[in-house]
Amino acid sequence: MDCTLRLYLALRHQINRIALIACIFLILPAQAENSSTNTIPAHQISSLVYGQIFTHNSNLYNAERRYMVALPERHNATQRHYSVLYIIDGDFQFRHVSAVVNNLARVGKIPPMIVVGIALQGQADYIKSTTWAAEDNPEYGGAALLQSYLSQELIPLINQQFRTSGNNALAGYSLGGLFTLYSMMQQKTPFNAYLAMSPSIWFDNYSSNALFTQYLKQKQQDKSKLPPLFLSVANEQGMGVVEMVDVINPIASELIANQQWRWKFQQFPNENHYTTAMPALLDALAFLSPQYFIDLDDLVNIPKYADVFALFAAKQQTWAGFQLEWLQAYTFAKYVFISKQEGQIDQLLKDAKQQLPASYTELCIGLAKVFIYKQQADKAQQILLSAKKEGELSADWQQQMSLSYAALGNKDAAQKTHQRALFLAKSQGLESWEWWELAP
């Protein structure tokens, strides 16, 4: 397996080089042709930036280390604290992981979270950092150092730089998945959720089977709760994942029955080792926040808003907690009218302020949108003013106030609040889709 791994990594590097050279030869003639025939000038306004790369001096490594960070879309618009997803092999994995997290959070499937890419210094460092000592091979054996680095240096640094909630998930693929399981088994590990995608269980003659079984037995004996784990494998031979699941299934079933553990094993028979990362990640993120979004079709089957609030409150016990995001708030507002509960809106707001205080402003904005649409601008404004203290710092809140003023015939107030919405959107760095929805 050692030779296979080295061959795979070497081939991956060579394929990337060949693909890059091919793209250059394909692009250059196209660029030359376009430059001679294109008569419409194009002007670059600015670059699209969806993440940043940082460096810092590591005392443990006695060297400079790198990490990447992608923040939630509304990070600068609130004082909210966010869960953090750490992804191993950041140079290879960070871009698509951060994009998936951004998209799923935008449409309400998962809570917004900070994504941190753990960068490694090339192929040799990747192999060493994700493995423990084995086979007297000097290429292995850096997992303990990486674990210490994450616990003692990187995570404290992220907590210092950004508003974090204390919920840290670790995700890894292939050898990164192996390290994810290794980290889960360590004492005082800084993570409380794990996503191990196609982990290289074959490493060290499948010793992970015995190590992980012993870990589960110890947790069972201590009667302590285990962190959630998502484990996956594609249609790939020799990884050892299916065999590991067979080994741990008996004790895992007991832990689940005793409500000590929540885990999921997912197979992707139509994917291979190279294509499984994205579909596995989608399912893994959904696993962390199960049924985070409740669609309108499901809401209309619940006759009382109080029962919906109870569902929302129950979701606060999941790994990343729960808050109403913009789309869920708007969907709930439509449900209130469809279920003909708009006459109870005053009591609904009182209950929301008590039961879902962190979601109250977003809920008011969602309700106001529907009341304005229903040509009840006075009620929309009343609802918005009940969340004025926090709402005044929201571009969306200001925009709904502007629309309500306009509907009530107060053009000066409408223009003033609209300009305030635009100012907040710009100063808070909201995404372009939110800016243009403000109708600048």
C-alpha positions in Angstrom: 0.0 0.0 0.0 2.9 2.3 0.7 4.0 2.0 -3.0 0.5 2.5 -4.2 0.1 5.7 -2.2 3.3 7.2 -3.5 2.4 6.2 -7.1 -1.1 7.8 -6.7 0.3 11.0 -5.3 3.0 11.2 -8.0 0.4 10.6 -10.7 -1.9 13.2 -9.3 0.9 15.7 -9.5 1.9 14.7 -13.0 -1.7 14.8 -14.3 -2.2 18.3 -12.8 1.0 19.5 -14.6 -0.1 18.0 -17.9 -3.6 19.5 -17.6 -2.2 22.9 -16.8 0.1 22.8 -19.9 -2.7 21.7 -22.1 -4.9 24.5 -20.8 -2.2 27.0 -21.5 -1.9 25.9 -25.2 -5.7 25.9 -25.6 -6.2 29.3 -24.0 -3.4 31.2 -25.6 -4.7 30.9 -29.2 -8.2 31.7 -28.0 -7.0 34.8 -26.3 -5.1 35.9 -29.4 -8.1 35.3 -31.6 -10.4 37.2 -29.2 -8.0 40.1 -29.0 -8.2 40.6 -32.7 -11.9 40.2 -33.2 -13.4 41.5 -30.0 -14.3 45.2 -30.5 -16.1 45.7 -27.1 -13.7 46.8 -24.4 -13.9 45.1 -21.0 -12.9 46.8 -17.8 -12.0 44.8 -14.7 -13.8 46.4 -11.7 -12.4 44.3 -8.9 -11.5 40.7 -8.0 -14.0 38.3 -6.4 -12.4 37.2 -3.1 -14.1 34.3 -1.2 -11.3 33.5 1.2 -8.0 34.6 2.6 -4.7 32.9 3.3 -2.7 33.7 6.4 0.8 32.7 7.7 2.2 32.6 11.2 5.3 31.3 12.9 4.7 28.0 14.6 6.8 27.3 17.7 6.0 23.6 17.5 7.1 23.2 13.9 9.8 25.9 14.3 8.7 27.1 10.9 6.1 29.3 9.1 2.7 27.6 8.6 -0.2 28.6 6.4 -4.0 28.4 6.8 -6.9 29.6 4.7 -10.1 31.2 6.1 -13.6 31.7 4.5 -16.1 33.7 6.5 -19.9 33.5 6.4 -21.6 35.9 4.0 -23.0 38.1 6.8 -20.1 37.8 9.2 -19.4 41.5 9.3 -23.1 42.4 9.6 -23.7 40.8 13.0 -21.9 40.0 16.2 -22.9 36.3 15.9 -20.4 33.6 16.9 -19.9 30.8 14.4 -19.0 27.1 14.4 -15.8 26.3 12.6 -15.1 23.6 10.0 -11.4 22.7 9.7 -10.4 20.9 6.6 -7.1 19.0 6.2 -5.0 19.4 3.1 -6.3 23.0 2.6 -4.3 23.6 -0.6 -6.3 20.9 -2.3 -9.6 20.9 -0.4 -10.3 24.5 0.8 -11.8 26.0 -2.4 -14.6 23.6 -3.0 -15.3 23.0 0.7 -15.7 26.7 1.4 -17.9 27.1 -1.7 -20.2 24.2 -0.7 -20.5 25.5 2.9 -21.3 29.0 1.5 -24.0 27.7 -0.9 -25.7 25.4 1.6 -25.8 28.1 4.3 -27.1 30.7 1.8 -30.1 28.5 1.0 -30.7 27.5 4.6 -29.6 23.8 4.5 -26.9 24.3 7.1 -26.0 27.1 9.6 -23.4 29.5 8.4 -19.9 28.6 9.6 -16.3 29.6 9.3 -14.2 27.3 7.1 -10.5 26.9 7.9 -8.1 25.1 5.5 -5.2 23.5 7.2 -2.4 23.9 4.7 0.4 21.4 4.5 3.8 22.0 2.9 3.6 19.7 0.0 3.3 15.9 -0.6 5.9 14.8 1.9 4.5 16.9 4.7 1.0 15.7 3.9 2.0 12.0 4.2 4.0 12.6 7.4 1.5 14.9 9.1 -1.5 12.6 8.7 0.2 9.3 9.8 1.7 7.9 12.9 5.0 6.0 13.1 4.8 2.7 11.3 7.0 0.1 9.5 10.1 2.0 10.6 9.5 4.3 7.7 10.7 7.9 8.2 8.0 9.2 5.8 5.4 8.6 8.5 5.0 9.7 12.1 3.8 13.3 12.2 0.2 12.9 13.4 0.9 13.7 17.0 2.7 16.9 16.1 -0.1 18.0 13.8 -2.6 17.3 16.6 -0.6 19.4 19.0 -0.3 22.2 16.5 -4.0 22.3 15.9 -4.8 22.2 19.7 -2.1 24.6 20.9 -1.6 27.0 18.1 -4.0 27.1 15.1 -7.3 26.8 16.9 -6.4 29.3 19.6 -5.3 31.6 16.8 -8.6 31.3 15.0 -10.5 31.9 18.2 -8.5 35.0 18.7 -9.0 36.3 15.2 -12.7 35.5 14.6 -16.0 35.2 16.5 -16.1 31.4 17.2 -18.7 29.5 19.1 -16.5 26.7 20.5 -17.9 24.1 18.1 -15.1 22.7 16.0 -15.6 20.1 13.3 -12.6 18.3 11.6 -13.0 17.0 8.0 -10.5 15.0 6.0 -10.3 12.9 2.9 -8.1 9.9 2.2 -5.1 10.2 4.5 -6.8 13.3 5.9 -9.7 11.1 6.8 -7.3 8.8 8.6 -6.0 11.7 10.6 -9.6 12.7 11.3 -10.2 9.4 13.0 -6.8 9.6 14.8 -7.7 13.1 16.2 -11.1 11.8 17.4 -9.4 9.1 19.5 -7.0 11.6 21.2 -7.5 12.8 24.8 -8.4 16.5 25.1 -9.0 16.7 21.3 -10.2 20.3 20.4 -12.9 19.0 18.0 -16.4 17.9 18.8 -17.5 16.6 15.4 -15.7 14.5 12.7 -16.1 13.9 8.9 -13.9 11.2 7.7 -14.3 10.7 3.9 -12.7 7.7 2.3 -10.2 7.4 5.1 -7.0 5.3 4.4 -7.8 2.6 6.9 -5.3 0.3 5.1 -2.5 2.3 6.7 -0.3 0.4 9.2 -1.8 -2.9 8.3 -5.4 -1.8 9.2 -4.4 -1.1 12.8 -7.2 1.5 13.0 -9.7 -1.3 13.4 -8.3 -2.3 16.8 -7.5 1.2 17.9 -11.0 2.5 17.1 -12.7 -0.5 18.7 -10.8 0.1 21.9 -11.7 3.7 21.8 -15.4 2.9 21.5 -15.2 0.3 24.3 -13.6 2.8 26.6 -16.3 5.4 25.9 -19.0 2.7 26.5 -17.4 1.8 29.8 -17.1 5.4 30.9 -20.7 6.0 29.8 -19.6 9.2 28.1 -21.1 10.6 25.0 -19.1 10.4 21.8 -18.9 13.3 19.2 -20.8 12.8 16.0 -19.0 11.0 13.2 -19.7 10.8 9.5 -17.8 8.0 7.7 -17.9 7.3 4.0 -16.3 5.3 1.2 -16.7 5.2 -2.6 -16.5 2.3 -5.0 -12.8 1.7 -4.1 -11.1 -1.5 -3.2 -8.5 -1.9 -0.4 -9.4 1.2 1.7 -10.5 -0.9 4.6 -13.5 1.3 5.5 -16.2 -1.3 4.9 -14.2 -3.9 6.9 -13.7 -1.4 9.7 -17.5 -0.7 9.8 -18.1 -4.5 10.1 -15.7 -4.6 13.1 -17.2 -1.7 15.0 -20.8 -2.2 14.2 -21.7 -4.4 17.2 -20.4 -2.0 19.8 -21.6 1.0 17.7 -25.2 -0.4 17.8 -25.1 -0.5 21.6 -23.7 3.0 21.9 -26.6 4.3 19.6 -29.2 2.3 21.6 -27.8 3.9 24.8 -28.0 7.4 23.1 -24.2 7.8 23.6 -23.4 8.3 19.9 -24.7 9.7 16.6 -22.8 8.4 13.6 -23.5 7.6 9.9 -21.8 5.4 7.4 -22.4 6.3 3.8 -21.3 4.4 0.7 -21.1 6.0 -2.8 -21.1 3.1 -5.2 -21.2 5.4 -8.3 -18.1 7.4 -7.2 -14.4 6.5 -7.1 -11.6 7.7 -4.8 -11.2 10.9 -6.9 -14.8 11.9 -7.4 -16.3 11.1 -4.0 -15.1 14.2 -2.1 -17.9 16.5 -3.2 -21.0 14.2 -2.8 -19.5 12.9 0.5 -19.1 16.4 1.8 -22.7 17.3 0.9 -24.0 14.4 2.9 -21.5 15.0 5.8 -22.6 18.6 6.2 -26.3 17.6 6.2 -25.4 15.0 8.8 -24.0 17.7 11.1 -27.2 19.7 10.9 -30.0 17.2 10.2 -33.2 18.7 8.6 -32.0 22.2 9.4 -34.4 23.8 6.9 -38.1 23.1 7.1 -39.8 23.7 3.8 -43.2 25.3 3.3 -44.8 22.0 2.2 -43.9 20.5 5.6 -44.8 23.6 7.6 -48.3 23.8 6.3 -49.0 20.4 7.8 -48.3 21.8 11.3 -51.5 23.6 12.4 -50.0 25.8 15.2 -47.0 28.1 15.1 -46.2 27.0 18.7 -45.5 23.5 17.4 -43.2 25.0 14.8 -41.4 27.0 17.5 -40.9 23.7 19.4 -39.2 22.2 16.4 -37.0 25.1 16.0 -36.0 25.0 19.7 -35.2 21.3 19.4 -32.8 22.0 16.6 -30.8 24.1 19.0 -29.5 20.9 20.5 -27.7 19.8 17.3 -24.0 20.2 16.8 -24.0 23.8 15.5 -27.2 24.9 17.1 -30.0 26.7 15.3 -31.0 30.2 14.3 -33.6 31.4 11.8 -31.7 32.4 8.7 -33.2 34.8 6.2 -34.9 32.1 4.0 -36.3 30.1 6.9 -37.7 33.3 8.5 -39.4 34.3 5.2 -40.7 30.7 4.7 -42.1 30.7 8.2 -43.8 34.1 7.5 -45.5 32.7 4.5 -46.6 29.7 6.6 -48.3 32.1 9.1 -50.5 33.5 6.4 -51.2 30.2 4.6 -52.3 28.7 8.0 -54.3 31.8 8.7 -52.5 32.6 12.0 -51.7 36.2 11.1 -54.4 37.3 13.6 -52.2 35.9 16.4 -49.1 37.9 15.3 -48.8 39.9 18.6 -48.7 36.7 20.7 -46.5 35.0 18.2 -43.9 37.8 18.5 -44.0 37.6 22.3 -43.5 33.8 22.2 -40.7 34.2 19.7 -38.8 36.8 21.8 -38.9 34.4 24.7 -38.3 31.1 22.9 -36.1 32.1 20.0 -34.4 35.4 21.1 -31.4 35.0 18.8 -33.7 34.6 15.8 -36.1 37.4 16.7 -34.8 40.2 14.4 -34.6 37.9 11.4 -38.1 36.6 12.1 -39.5 40.2 12.2 -37.8 41.0 8.9 -39.4 37.9 7.3 -42.8 38.7 8.7 -42.5 42.3 7.5 -41.8 41.2 4.0 -45.0 39.3 3.8 -47.1 41.9 5.5 -45.8 44.5 3.0 -46.7 42.1 0.2 -50.1 41.8 1.7 -50.4 45.6 1.7 -50.4 45.9 5.4 -47.4 48.2 5.7 -48.5 49.7 9.0 -48.4 46.2 10.6 -45.1 45.5 8.9 -43.6 48.7 10.4 -44.9 47.9 13.9 -43.3 44.5 13.7 -40.0 45.9 12.5 -39.9 48.6 15.2 -40.2 45.8 17.9 -36.7 44.7 16.7 -35.4 48.2 16.2 -32.3 48.0 18.5 -30.6 45.2 16.5 -32.5 45.8 13.3 -31.1 49.2 12.7 -27.7 47.6 12.0 -29.3 45.3 9.3 -29.4 46.4 5.7 -32.4 44.1 5.2 -34.3 45.6 8.2 -33.6 49.1 6.8 -34.8 48.1 3.4 -38.1 46.7 4.7 -38.6 49.9 6.7 -38.0 51.9 3.5 -40.6 49.8 1.7 -43.1 50.2 4.5 -42.6 54.0 4.5 -43.0 54.1 0.8 -46.3 52.2 1.0 -47.5 54.6 3.6 -46.7 57.6 1.5 -43.7 58.9 3.5 -41.2 59.4 0.6 -38.6 61.3 2.6 -38.4 58.6 5.3 -38.4 55.9 2.6 -35.4 57.5 0.8 -33.5 58.0 4.0 -33.9 54.4 5.2 -33.1 53.1 1.7 -29.8 55.1 1.7 -29.1 53.7 5.2 -29.6 50.2 3.8 -27.2 50.8 1.0 -24.6 52.3 3.4 -24.8 49.2 5.7 -24.6 46.8 2.8 -21.4 48.4 1.5 -19.7 48.9 4.9 -20.5 45.4 6.0 -19.3 43.9 2.7 -22.5 42.1 1.9 -22.4 39.8 -1.1 -23.4 41.2 -4.5 -26.7 39.4 -4.6 -27.8 41.1 -1.4 -26.6 44.5 -2.6 -28.6 44.3 -5.9 -31.7 43.1 -4.0 -31.6 46.4 -2.3 -32.3 48.0 -5.7 -29.4 50.6 -5.5 
